[in-house]
Amino acid sequence: MYDTYQDSADASLRSGMQVPVHDPLMQVSAMPAVTSKLSFGITVSATYEQPYALARRFSSLDHLTGGRIAWNIVTSYLDGAARNLGMDRQMSHDERYELAAEVVDVCYKLWEGSWEEDAVVADRATKVYADPAKVHPIEHEGVYFSVPGIHLAEPSPQRTPVIWQAGTSSTGRAFAARNAEAVFTVAPTAQVLRGYVDDIRAQAAQAGRDPRSLLIFTEITTVVAPTDEEAQAKYAELLTWTDYEGALAFYAGITGVDLSALDPDQPLQYVETDSARFALEIFSGADPSREWTPREVAHFVGIGAMGPVFVGSPATVADELEHWMEAADIDGFNLAYAATPGTFVDFIDLVVPELQRRGRYWDEYDEGVTAREKLYGPGQRRVRKDHPAAVYRRDLATKATRPAVPTL
């Protein structure tokens, strides 16, 4: 629950802000039955999961969907979450990323290294399902977890789900540079976003990865109508429905900073917190050309979320999308909504045809089946060789075949 604002969840409950929320893993298990093209990216926090059990859930979903699963890794930012999940308070911002790094390493070992490619024999004549010599315990001993055993699920179509990561703070960008195949970012301007993008790609190169293999997406909201005038009128109406208190409750939840006691027109200052630091940077430090007040923050996040709102005709919105892609060197967009499903219906009916006319949006799905093939093209079902998960493909199998060291 977002309960930082006025030290209460009341504002969140009154405005229906991030509550109620159901478990997406259970919902996604049913969705593949009614679509063969869409992939499913599920946000799961690494902070409150046991990686042994988490790896099995994602492998199960990857099997059920035929390889159409992605994991959007977050580290959480609410004290209330920590208190409800067995802690007195949440871990520090940077320690949560240290924990996440070990969680994903355990998962990588289970997904990539525990079962060799030909471990499953399924030979009825010999009554052998799997060759024990080709199924390896991962023997993980780390700071946070001890996971000695084998993966409970046999390899799924992708083995490792597509790794998305949502983090724009400096620590989050470093985590993305090492692990992410696709990255969620958010920034108020294309200029600010370009700084984040350049940094992520530079750090990826330093980590030995192809920086262009990281596909970077930014969050936006669109308000579109057949003409600019109609779109502006629609936007003006939406503004009348925004909730100042609900918007500040949202901001307080993700930043850990309660603005309720401040003058609505007092400029914000950046402070260190253990919540989502990127949200503080956006409004108090990332863009030196302007100052933000609580009133302006509430206005900004009142429609959509943390990203900018593009308002206009299909051509106007398409122009903005093209500008951001070129100016910020991004690969696509994470579309937030002002109203659901209306925002998405308008985008599909009005903006997509304009983007197709410009050659910016596909007309047919590629031949690839899996989520990773949708990003990288047909044939790329498994993580690339320069991804850290790929190391465990070789290491655990090699370790299993090494002669034992004699005991003296």
C-alpha positions in Angstrom: 0.0 0.0 0.0 1.1 3.6 -0.7 0.9 4.9 2.8 3.7 7.5 3.0 1.4 10.5 2.3 0.2 11.8 5.6 1.5 8.5 7.1 -1.7 6.8 6.0 -3.2 4.8 3.2 -6.4 6.8 3.2 -5.6 8.9 0.2 -4.7 5.8 -1.8 -7.9 4.1 -0.9 -10.1 7.1 -1.6 -8.6 7.5 -5.1 -8.1 3.8 -5.9 -4.4 4.5 -6.4 -2.4 1.3 -6.8 -5.1 -0.6 -4.8 -6.5 -3.2 -5.2 -3.8 -5.1 -7.0 -4.0 -8.8 -7.9 -1.1 -11.3 -8.5 -0.1 -11.1 -12.2 1.6 -14.5 -12.3 -1.7 -16.2 -11.7 -3.5 -14.1 -14.3 -0.8 -14.7 -16.9 -1.1 -18.5 -16.6 -4.5 -18.2 -18.3 -3.8 -15.6 -20.9 -1.7 -17.7 -23.3 -4.8 -19.8 -24.1 -6.4 -16.9 -26.0 -3.4 -15.4 -27.8 -0.5 -16.9 -29.7 1.3 -13.6 -30.5 1.6 -11.6 -27.3 4.3 -12.0 -24.8 3.9 -11.4 -21.1 6.3 -9.3 -19.0 5.7 -9.8 -15.2 7.0 -7.4 -12.6 8.3 -9.3 -9.6 10.4 -7.8 -6.9 13.7 -9.5 -6.2 13.7 -8.2 -2.6 11.0 -10.5 -1.2 11.5 -13.7 -3.2 13.3 -17.0 -2.6 15.2 -17.5 -5.9 14.8 -21.3 -5.9 11.0 -21.1 -5.9 10.9 -18.1 -8.1 13.0 -19.8 -10.8 10.5 -22.7 -10.9 7.5 -20.3 -11.3 9.1 -18.5 -14.2 10.1 -21.8 -15.8 6.6 -23.1 -15.4 5.1 -20.0 -17.1 7.7 -20.2 -19.9 6.5 -23.7 -20.5 2.9 -22.8 -20.4 3.3 -19.9 -22.7 5.6 -21.6 -25.2 8.4 -19.2 -24.3 6.6 -15.9 -24.1 7.6 -14.8 -20.6 9.7 -11.9 -19.5 10.7 -10.9 -15.9 10.7 -7.2 -15.1 13.0 -7.0 -12.2 12.4 -4.4 -9.5 13.7 -4.1 -6.0 10.7 -2.4 -4.3 10.6 0.9 -2.5 7.9 0.8 0.2 8.5 0.5 3.9 5.0 -0.9 4.2 6.0 -3.8 1.9 8.9 -4.7 4.1 6.8 -4.5 7.3 4.2 -6.8 5.8 6.8 -9.3 4.6 8.7 -9.9 7.8 11.0 -6.9 8.2 11.0 -4.0 10.5 11.8 -1.7 7.6 13.0 -2.0 4.1 16.7 -2.6 3.2 18.7 0.4 2.0 18.4 1.3 -1.7 21.8 0.0 -2.7 21.6 -3.1 -0.6 18.4 -4.1 -2.3 20.3 -4.1 -5.6 23.1 -6.2 -4.0 20.4 -8.7 -2.9 18.8 -8.6 -6.4 22.2 -9.3 -8.0 22.5 -12.5 -6.0 18.8 -13.5 -6.7 19.3 -13.3 -10.4 22.6 -15.1 -10.3 20.9 -18.0 -8.4 18.2 -18.0 -11.0 20.7 -17.9 -13.9 22.5 -20.9 -12.5 19.2 -22.9 -12.2 17.9 -21.9 -15.6 21.0 -22.2 -17.6 23.4 -24.6 -15.9 21.5 -27.1 -13.9 20.1 -29.2 -16.8 22.3 -29.8 -19.9 20.7 -29.5 -23.3 20.4 -33.3 -23.8 19.7 -34.2 -20.2 16.1 -35.3 -20.9 16.3 -38.7 -22.6 12.6 -39.7 -22.3 13.5 -43.2 -23.4 10.7 -45.6 -22.9 12.7 -48.7 -23.8 15.3 -48.1 -21.1 12.8 -46.5 -18.7 15.1 -43.5 -18.3 13.6 -40.0 -18.2 16.7 -37.9 -17.5 20.4 -38.7 -17.5 21.5 -38.0 -13.9 25.1 -37.2 -15.1 23.7 -34.3 -17.1 21.6 -32.7 -14.3 23.8 -30.7 -11.9 23.3 -29.2 -8.5 24.2 -25.5 -8.6 25.9 -25.5 -5.1 25.3 -21.8 -4.6 26.7 -20.4 -1.4 26.3 -16.6 -1.2 25.7 -13.7 1.2 22.0 -14.0 1.2 21.1 -17.5 0.0 22.3 -21.1 0.1 20.9 -23.1 -2.8 22.7 -26.4 -3.2 20.3 -28.4 -5.4 19.1 -28.9 -8.9 16.4 -26.9 -10.7 13.0 -28.6 -10.3 11.9 -27.8 -13.8 13.5 -29.0 -17.0 14.6 -26.3 -19.4 11.8 -24.2 -20.8 11.8 -22.8 -24.4 13.8 -19.8 -23.4 15.4 -21.2 -20.2 16.0 -17.7 -18.9 13.0 -15.4 -19.4 13.6 -12.2 -21.1 15.1 -9.9 -18.5 13.5 -6.5 -18.3 14.6 -4.0 -15.6 13.0 -0.9 -14.3 15.5 1.4 -12.7 16.8 4.8 -13.6 18.8 5.6 -10.5 22.6 5.3 -10.8 22.5 1.9 -9.0 19.6 0.8 -11.1 21.4 1.7 -14.3 24.5 -0.3 -13.3 22.2 -3.3 -12.6 20.5 -2.9 -16.0 23.9 -2.6 -17.8 24.9 -6.1 -16.4 21.6 -7.9 -16.6 18.9 -6.3 -18.7 17.9 -7.2 -22.2 15.2 -4.5 -22.2 15.1 -1.5 -19.9 12.3 0.7 -18.6 13.3 4.3 -18.1 11.4 7.5 -17.4 12.4 11.1 -17.8 10.6 14.5 -18.2 12.5 15.5 -21.3 14.3 13.7 -24.1 17.5 15.6 -23.2 17.4 14.2 -19.6 16.6 10.7 -20.9 19.6 10.7 -23.3 21.9 11.1 -20.4 20.5 7.9 -18.8 20.6 6.0 -22.1 24.2 6.9 -22.8 25.2 5.9 -19.3 23.5 2.5 -19.5 25.0 1.7 -22.9 28.5 2.8 -21.8 28.3 0.6 -18.6 27.0 -2.3 -20.7 30.1 -2.0 -23.0 32.4 -1.9 -19.9 30.7 -5.2 -18.7 31.6 -6.9 -22.0 28.1 -6.7 -23.6 27.0 -5.2 -26.9 25.5 -1.9 -25.8 23.0 -2.0 -28.7 21.7 -5.4 -27.4 20.0 -3.5 -24.6 16.7 -2.3 -25.9 15.6 0.8 -24.0 12.1 2.0 -23.6 10.7 5.1 -21.9 7.3 5.7 -20.3 4.9 8.0 -21.9 1.1 8.7 -21.9 -0.8 9.8 -25.0 -4.0 11.7 -25.3 -4.9 11.5 -29.0 -7.9 12.5 -31.1 -8.5 13.0 -34.9 -7.4 16.7 -34.6 -5.1 18.7 -32.3 -8.1 20.7 -31.1 -10.1 17.7 -30.1 -7.1 16.2 -28.3 -6.5 19.3 -26.3 -10.2 19.4 -25.4 -10.0 15.8 -24.3 -6.8 16.5 -22.2 -8.6 19.5 -20.6 -11.4 17.3 -19.6 -9.0 14.6 -18.2 -7.4 17.3 -16.0 -10.7 18.0 -14.4 -10.7 14.4 -13.2 -7.2 14.4 -11.7 -6.9 14.0 -8.0 -4.3 16.3 -6.3 -4.2 14.2 -3.1 -4.0 10.9 -5.0 -1.2 12.2 -7.2 0.8 13.3 -4.1 0.1 10.0 -2.5 1.6 8.3 -5.5 4.6 10.5 -5.5 5.1 10.0 -1.8 4.9 6.2 -2.2 7.6 6.0 -4.8 10.0 8.6 -3.4 9.5 8.2 0.3 8.9 12.0 0.6 5.6 13.3 1.9 4.9 16.7 0.3 1.6 17.3 2.2 3.2 19.7 4.7 4.9 21.8 2.1 3.7 25.0 0.4 2.2 23.7 -2.9 4.3 26.3 -4.7 7.6 25.8 -2.9 10.5 24.4 -5.2 11.6 20.9 -4.3 15.1 19.9 -3.2 16.7 16.6 -3.8 17.3 14.4 -0.7 18.7 10.9 -0.3 16.1 8.3 0.5 15.8 4.5 0.4 12.8 4.6 -2.0 12.8 5.1 -5.7 15.5 7.7 -6.1 15.0 8.1 -9.8 11.6 9.8 -9.1 13.3 12.3 -6.8 16.0 13.0 -9.4 13.4 13.6 -12.1 11.7 16.4 -10.2 14.6 17.9 -8.2 17.9 17.3 -9.9 17.9 15.7 -13.3 16.9 18.8 -15.3 18.7 21.9 -14.1 16.7 24.1 -16.4 13.6 24.2 -14.2 12.4 23.8 -10.6 9.4 21.7 -9.6 6.8 22.5 -6.9 4.4 20.1 -5.3 1.5 21.5 -7.4 3.5 21.0 -10.6 4.4 17.4 -9.6 0.8 16.6 -8.8 -0.2 18.0 -12.2 2.5 16.1 -14.0 1.8 12.7 -12.4 -2.0 13.2 -12.2 -2.5 11.8 -15.8 -0.5 8.7 -16.7 2.4 8.2 -14.3 6.0 9.5 -14.2 6.5 10.1 -17.9 5.5 13.0 -20.2 2.0 13.3 -21.8 1.8 13.7 -25.6 -1.4 15.5 -26.6 -2.5 15.9 -30.2 -3.6 14.4 -33.5 -2.1 11.1 -34.7 0.5 13.1 -36.7 1.4 15.3 -33.8 1.8 12.4 -31.4 3.8 10.4 -34.0 6.1 13.4 -34.5 6.8 13.4 -30.7 7.5 9.7 -30.7 9.9 10.0 -33.5 11.6 13.0 -31.9 12.1 11.1 -28.6 13.5 8.0 -30.4 16.1 10.0 -32.2 17.0 12.6 -29.6 17.2 10.1 -26.7 18.5 7.1 -28.7 15.7 4.8 -27.4 14.1 1.7 -29.0 10.5 2.2 -28.0 7.9 3.2 -25.5 6.1 1.9 -22.4 2.6 3.2 -22.9 0.9 4.3 -19.7 -2.7 5.3 -19.7 -4.9 8.2 -18.7 -8.0 5.9 -18.9 -8.2 2.2 -19.5 -8.9 0.8 -22.0 -9.6 4.1 -23.8 -6.0 5.3 -24.0 -4.9 2.0 -25.6 -7.9 1.9 -28.0 -7.2 5.5 -29.2 -3.5 4.7 -29.7 -4.2 1.5 -31.7 -7.0 3.1 -33.8 -5.3 6.4 -34.5 -1.5 6.4 -33.8 -0.6 2.9 -35.0 -1.9 3.5 -38.6 0.1 6.7 -38.7 3.3 5.0 -37.5 2.7 2.2 -40.0 2.3 4.8 -42.8 5.7 6.2 -41.8 7.4 2.8 -41.6 7.9 3.0 -37.9 5.6 0.2 -36.8 5.3 -3.4 -38.1 2.3 -4.6 -40.1 2.8 -8.3 -39.4 4.4 -10.2 -36.5 7.8 -11.8 -37.2 8.1 -15.5 -37.5 9.7 -15.9 -34.1 7.6 -17.4 -31.4 9.3 -16.5 -28.1 9.4 -13.2 -26.2 13.2 -13.0 -26.9 12.7 -13.6 -30.6 10.2 -10.7 -30.7 13.1 -8.5 -29.5 16.0 -9.9 -31.3 14.6 -11.8 -34.3 13.7 -15.4 -35.2 16.2 -17.9 -33.8 17.3 -16.0 -30.7 15.4 -18.0 -28.1 18.2 -18.1 -25.5 20.2 -15.3 -23.9 22.9 -13.9 -26.0 26.5 -15.2 -25.5 27.5 -11.9 -24.0 24.8 -12.0 -21.3 26.0 -13.0 -17.8 23.4 -15.9 -17.6 25.2 -17.6 -20.5 28.3 -18.1 -18.4 26.5 -20.7 -16.3 25.6 -22.8 -19.4 29.2 -23.8 -19.6 30.5 -23.5 -16.0 28.2 -26.0 -14.2 28.6 -28.6 -16.9 32.4 -28.2 -17.0 32.5 -28.3 -13.2 30.6 -31.6 -13.1 33.1 -33.3 -15.5 36.2 -32.1 -13.7 38.1 -34.8 -11.8 37.6 -34.6 -8.1 40.4 -33.1 -6.1 41.9 -35.8 -3.9 41.7 -35.2 -0.2 45.0 -35.1 1.6 
